């Protein structure tokens, strides 16, 4: 008799808050060792156990697929090495909407054969999204707010630019986009989020679009090929981008400037504020542009490397947070140069025992320089830890 052992289980977990008849989602348990199991629940992966994996309850979890392996065949039946079915043809397959990527009005330079970035290379990336459905909530009798249906987003545009070659050096095409695809979705779009995405209805309509439109599958294959080839992705706020795109990128293949320019347990800093104070650039003036945002993230990374090389990164970062608090992390369009000059003053803020920053070089608004000269520093208030960056 042959013996089999279960090695993976896919189950359906109902969602009591969902109004759909079969609302809920799938979860998976996988046997990762002789006695080790892991639970895969959406993007969360955690350790589990055999007893939990095989425990079913029609109220909590019902099995959908159970995968068995025959015992004793280890080393007997050869297991071929995994070969990705995604090839470089992902970049050269004819466009489903008849768009010619070599047309000059698309704003990017498509790759030629042999030019696809490989292991050790880095690319700058940014994505914009559209909404397929707003978040639905309800207030229960006890006053608590419950999310009935979460907001649903879909990829609307993705831009990828050349950054560094495998030797860590810039190349003649550094900063040039080689992907700038607008994604056509068959699902009805409830909000194009134009203020944040820069995408308008006609951009994603095959009948009216002047953009390089493409299918979600075609764009996903390009990104997955770059991922499989070991390319490092550089951008600002990539965690949310990758989550909505539904692609997992190992941490060693991610350089995120929102994390590089951050202090633990403090708010994240927007791309626009960092560009103004570090690069003297005014970006995202009226809306977002993914090529501009990706290029700006690349320039910020270059600035990060420069500050690290000079040993001034931590001092500069502390000063950025100090100035940001003074200005409530805002500045008027066209006034980014004021922030840039403010950062490059010679005196730097110091930290008191209470963790509050004082900077005698920067008078408080409405306070005279004479008062400042008497030694009265400006006390900076607490940071709002709830503030986050809407990453496009």
N, C-alpha and C positions, 0 to 999 in steps of 0.2 A: 504494500500500500504506500502511496505517496503522501507525504505530509506537506501542508502549506501553512504559511504564517501570514497574518495580515500585516501590511506595511504602510498602508495609507487609507484614510477614510475621509470622504467628503460628506458633509452634513448640511442640513438646512436649519438655520436658526430663525424662528419667527420674530417679528418685531411688533410688540403689542400696540405701539403708538401709530403704526401704519394703517391707513384706511384701505389699502389695497387688500383684496381677498387673500392673496398669497404673499403678503408683504414679508420682508425679511431679507436675509442674505446668506450666502454660502460661506462655510468655514472649512478648514482642512486640518487634519492631524496627520503628521508624517513621522514614521519611525526612522530616526537618524542614527541609531546605534543599537547594540544588543538589547539595552534596556532604556534607551533614551527616546523621547518623543517630543515633538514641537508642535505648537498650535499656530496656524496661520489664519488670522482674523483681519481681513482687509490688509492694511499696511502694518499691522501689529504682529510681531512674531515673538512668542514666549515659550518657555519650557512647559512641558506637560507630562503626562504619565500614561501608561498603558490602560490603567483603570479608568481614567477620565476619557481617553480616546474611544473606548468601547461602551461607555455609559450613555444610554439613549433614553429620552423621555419625550413623549409626543408634545408636551407643553413647551419643553426647552430646546430639544434638538432631535431631529430625525435623520437617519442615514440616507444618503442618495447613491453614493458609490463606495464600494469597498474593494481595495486592491490587494491581491494575495500574491505571494512569491513561493515557489516550491523550495522546500528545504533540501539542502545537500547538493545543489547545483552550482554553488559558489566555486569558481575556477574551472568548472566543467564546461559550461556554456560560455563561450567568449562574448564579452560585452564590448561592442565597438566603441571607439572614442567618439564623443559628441562632435558633430560637424554642423555648424550653423547653416540653416537653409538660406540665410540672407547673404547675398553676394553683392559685389559692387554694382550689379545691374540695378540695385535700388536707386542709384543716382542717374541711370541712363535709360530706364524704361520710359517709353513714350508717355507723355502727359495724357491723363484720361480726359482732359477737357480741351485738348488740342493746342495747349499753350507751348510756344517755343521758348525755352529758357534762355536762348541766346539773343532774344530780342532786347534791344538796348534800353527800352523804356521800363524794364522791370527792376532796375536798380541793384542787380547783383551779377556776379560773374560765375556761371556754372562751372563745376569741375570738369576736367578732361580725364580720360582714363590714365591711371597712374598717379593722379594728384590727390586721391582720397587720403586724408590724414590718418596716421597710424599710431601705434603705441608710443607714448611719450610726448606726442603732440598735444597741443591744447587749442580749444576753440572757445570763442565767446558766444553765448547763447542768451536769447530772451524770447519770451512767449507772451502772447496776449490772448485773452479769453472772452467768450460771449456766454451769456446766461441762457440756459434752457428752461429755467424755472426758478422763481424766487423762493426763498425759505418760507415755509408755512408753519405758523405757531398757534398755540391756543393757550388760554389762561384757565387753569384748573380752579376748582372751588376753594382750594387753600391759598390761591393767589400766586402759585408758582407758574412760571412760563415754560411750556414744553414745546420742543420742536417736533411737529407732526411729520413734516417732510423737509429734509435739508435742501439747501440751495444746490442746484445742479449746473455745473459749468462744462463748457466744451472748448477745445482748442480752436482759436480763431486765426492765429497767425504765429509763425515761428521763424526766427531769423538766426542764422549761424554764421559767424565770421572767423576768418583765420586769425590765430593768435600767435602761439610759439611753435617752433619746430621741435623735433625730438631732442635737440641739443640745448633747448631753452633759449634759443636766439630768435630774434624777429626776422622776418623775411620780407621781400618786396611786396607780397600780398597781405601782410599783416594789417588787420583792420578792414579788410575787404570782405563783403558778404558773399558767401557761395550758396546759401539757401535763404530764400525769403518767400515762403509759401503762405498763401491765404487758404484756409481750409473750408471746404464746402461740406456742410453737414446736412443729412436728410431730415434731422429732427427740427421741429419748429423752434425758432429763436425768440425768446420773450424780451431780451434786452441785449443790444449790441455793446453796452457799456462804453460808448464812444468816448466819454470824458476820460476814461482810464485806458482804453484799448486803442483808440484812434481808428477803430473799425466802424465803417458805416454799412448800411444794409446793401447798397449796390456793390460793395467790395466782395461780398460772398455770393452774389447772384451770378451764375454762369452766363446769363443773358446780358448783363450790363457791366460786369466787372472788367476793369482795365488792369487788374492785378494778376500775378502768377498764381492762379487758384490751383488747388490740388486736393486729392482725397486724404482723409485722415490716415488711412492705411499706408499710402505712399510716403507720407511725411514720417509716420512712425517707423517704417522700414529704414529710412535714412538715418534717423536718430539711433535706432537699435544697431545698425551697422557700425556707426561711429563708436558706440558703447562697446560692442564686441571686439573692436579693433584696439581697445585700450586708450582711446582718446580721453583727455581730461576736459571737463566742461567747466567754464568760468562764467560767472554771472552774478546777479544781485537778487537775492531772495529765491533761490532755485528750489528750495524744499517744496514750496507750494506749486511751482511750475511742474516739477516732476510728478507730483502727486496727481494733479489734474490730467497731465498727459498719460498717467498710468504707466510709468516706467521707473524701475528701480536702478539707481546709479550708485555703485559702491562709493563710500566716503573718500577713498583714495583717488577717485576720479572726479572729485568735485572741489572747486575753489569758489567759495561764496563770499563776496565782498561784504555782504550784510553781516556775516559772522566775523570776518577779519577785523572790521572796524566796529567792534562792539565790546562792551564791558559787561561782565557777568551780572545778571540780575538787574540790568538797566535796559531801557528801551532800545529798540533797533532804530538805526538812523536811515532815513530815506535816501535813495539814490540821488535825488535832486539836491538835497542839502549837502551831501558829501561832494557832489560835483562842484557846487558853488564854493564851498569853503576850502577845498583842496586843489581843485583844478581851475577855478575862476571861470567855470562854464555855467550857463543858464540852460538847463535841459527841461523837458516836460513842461514847457511854458503854457501851452493850451491843452495839449493832450500827449499821449505816449506814442512813441515810435520805437518798435522793437529793435531796429538796426541801430538807432541812436543810443538806446538803453544798453544794448550789448557792447557797443563800442565804448561807452562811458564806463561800464564795469571793467572793461579791459584796461582803460587808462587809470582807473582807481587801483587796480592791482599793480600796475607799474609804479604808481606812487607809493603803494604799500612796500614794495621791494626796495624802493629808493630810501624810504624812511628807516626801514630795518637795516639797510646797509650803513646808514649814517648813525645808527644807534639812537634815533630820536622818535621812534614810533610811539612808545608808551606815553612820552611827554606830549606829543602832538595829539594823541587820542584823548588824553585827559583834557586838553585845552579845547578840543572840538566839543566835548560834552559840556564843558563850562560855558562856552559861547552859545551852544544850542539852548541851554536852559535860560540864559539871559534873553534870548530872542524868542522863546517859546517854540523853537524849532521851525520858525517861519521867516520868510523874507519876501519882499515884494519883487515882482519881475523886473529885471534890469538892475537890481541892487545886489547881485551876487558878489560884485567886486568889493563891496563893503565888508562882507564876511571874510573874503579872502585876505584883505588887508588886516582885519582884526586878528586873524589866526597868526599872521606873521609878525606881530609885535614881539619885541625882544623879551618882555617880562612874561612869566608864566604863572598860572594860578598855583596856589599851595593848598594843601589839605589840612584842616584842623583835626583835633582829636575827635570831634563829632562827625567827621566825614563830610563837612561842608566846605565848599571852595570859596576862597576870597582872591580877588585879583585887583590890587591897588592901581593897576594901569588902566582900568576900565571903569569910569564913573557910572554911577547908576543913573538911569533916565529920570530926569527931574531933580537930580542932586548935583550941586555945584562942585566944580573941581576943588574949590577951597575946602569944602566939607570933606572931600576925599583926602585932601592933603593932611587933614587933622587925624587921619588914621582910621576913619570909619569905613570899613569894607562893606561890600554888598553880600548879603547872605542869600545863597541860592536855595530855593525851595526844593521839596522832595520831587522826585521824578515820578510821573504817572506811569506805573508799570503796565497799565492796560493798553497803552498806546502801541500800535503795531503799524507795520508798513504794508499797504496794499501793493503787492508786487505784480507788475504786469509782465 
